[in-house]
Amino acid sequence: MTLALAAVCGILAAEFGWLNGGGAWLIGFTTALLGAALRSGRAWLLLPGVALVFAFIHETRTDETFRHPLRQVLQQMDKPAPATIRGSLLPDFDTTADGRAHALCTTRQIEIPPAGAVITQTAVLLVRLPKGMRFPGAGVFELHGSIYLPRAASNPGAFDAQEYALRNGRVARFEADRMQHIGDSGETLWCAFLEMAERCRQWISAKLTHDLADDAETAAVIRAMALGVSAEADDEIEDAFRNSGTLHVFAVSGLHVALLGVIALALLRQLGLRRGISLWVMIAIVFAYAFITGWRPSAARAALMVAIFMGAPLVDRESALQNSLGAAMLLLLAADTHQLFMPGFQLSFVVLWLSAIGSVPLLQRLMPYTRLDAFLPPQLANWRQRGSSQFRRWLAANLSVSFAAWLGSLPFILGHFQSVTPVAVIANCVLVPLSFLCLGATCLSLCAAGLHLTGVQIVFNNLNWALAKAMIASAAWFAHLPGANFHFQPNAPRTNAPAVWRMLELPHGGAANHLRLSQGHWLFDTGDETSFRRVLRPYLFSSGVNAITGVFLSHNDADHVGAIEQVIETFDAPLLFCSTQEPGKQDSSLTTLRRLEAAGQPALRKLRVDERITLSEEKTFKVEAQVLYPTMQVGNGRGDDRAMVLLLRIGPWRVLWMSDAGWNTEKILSASAAELRCDVLIRSQHELDLAMTGEFLRKTKPRAILCGSDAREAEVMLPESLIQQAKQQNIPLLDTWRDGSIELQFDPEALHILPARNAKPIVLKTRE
């Protein structure tokens, strides 16, 4: 364990650039230290030696990913670039977006004509194969298509796909249009092994859900718990496990691998096998399970820990937890130093270590409450008294381990997810035993399937179904208890500004804005359901938002208001505001606002033109929103032409929120008597009107324009004419595609505009 901690120090030193000067001196100095340790027998010299060894390994890994020449070329491009790559392919069965097959390509040569670049340094790319094509088998291929980097996260709290890919050794992504086989590779056997594991996974999936076709929802949960196929499970069920602090029992994790090891060892002992043979077979089963479930990092870590801990007796050694954890950590970090920065890696080792050392003193404190009456001889205790004592011991053991694990994970959960789930201490005492029973039923079902005992298999599948239903109900019940979970921002806000506006970066022309005031939190559009799960909810939780005061809904467009039902459910029914023209007369009954209206949503209030809503009544910094559009005369069937326009007075500042309003709206407002002058104009892109009229720009006189855009789609791309108009009038123009999410800090004397991808802020002073 001490050597593992030294390795961690070396990796961190390399990550933060504390060791400069290249790899030559690292190798020389490390060799000298290790040589001195061997000659003198001074074990403490191993610590700096190991630290430097792992620092060198991490430097090498970083050169292969973060500092790869391909990445440096692609960072200069804001769109996918045409490219041709040559390299060997291996299947990637875990990535199945849009039903397309994926593969991992280890490149030999990459040609990017627009950049004039030819890169021969090896890189690993995630390749999306052409439509309708399955994985063609191992070999060397030439692929033609487009290459790009995953979008780096600019929204606070959002998952960073680019960093995650780099930590997993994948430098970029490639969209293949066509491909051809040009040779053989030396990975045919490994490829066949991966394909066999996938066939095993498909067989297990089919056998576990046999006779459960009538309940696809629960069947998906069983597959998620047994095989890690969580993408098929319902989002609400996954949220219940997450909010109850028991997500580790929902998908394949180290817990499942450890439980499987216990179950396998118990079954093998029942067969009368010797202890040594049982241990070897159990270790083989654990690794086979981890491999079949996709060799996920959590399963691989647990398999290695189990193998080291349980394998000690095979070489005449005692099993010591700290030695086993340290050895597993050293091996995993030697294979991939980037694992250190994964939340799962940190939680696996810290939680297991603290559970082992912290649960013992807790259990000792609880033991007096588990014993029989001191004045009652054990021989005279009846079965109820003995059963009660055994149950209290079981409960005390579970509570002590659960509390120690929760306490140990708390700093990491706060740092990574800004959440606290106190209910997890109790919930795990229920969900973990149920998970053990569920995994046991899974093993027995597969044994019956292997022996072609279909009737027995169906019995165990239905038992598994009942246990899964119990787990779902328990997780939902615990998640909805008062105070079960809450979120807050552990770091203090960067500003003491009385109002802060955040314009989030959303794909496909979606929009979501958050206004933080001292008296509450307000949303201006919510994005669609996917954006809520991936962007808006993580952002709000990471910002410590546990309640929303109200939501303004611009128009009946799923990309803007599609997630309002999820917002209502998550944040306890905030106030809702839309215009009198919503929903449109021609809007389908399946649209979001039609569903809200049909449900008789009592909090939905329809606003007329010139109506004002007070958001904050602070005397020194009053905030209100005034409706400018649409009027009662607007009856256009197109949603973008009915988009609500608000003028927000935030202290001395004026913000014009346009949403998707286009040419028609601008002409009507320009011809009206409304006061349109603003400091900041916030807009998204009308699906047909690509330009902002010069007349409207002259009347509004914005000092900064903020646009939501997506350069990958022509309909929501930032129009060139607007760029030119802003340049001619010397108006700063920011857009979310280029600049990322944008924060506006409103102070009485100054307005600070801070784009996530631009280090240079814009500062506006109040008008005189």
Summary of the structure (lengths in Angstrom):
residues: 768
radius of gyration: 29.8
end to end distance: 64.9
largest distance: 96.0
contacts: 2522
relative contact order: 0.06
helix: 50%
strand: 18%
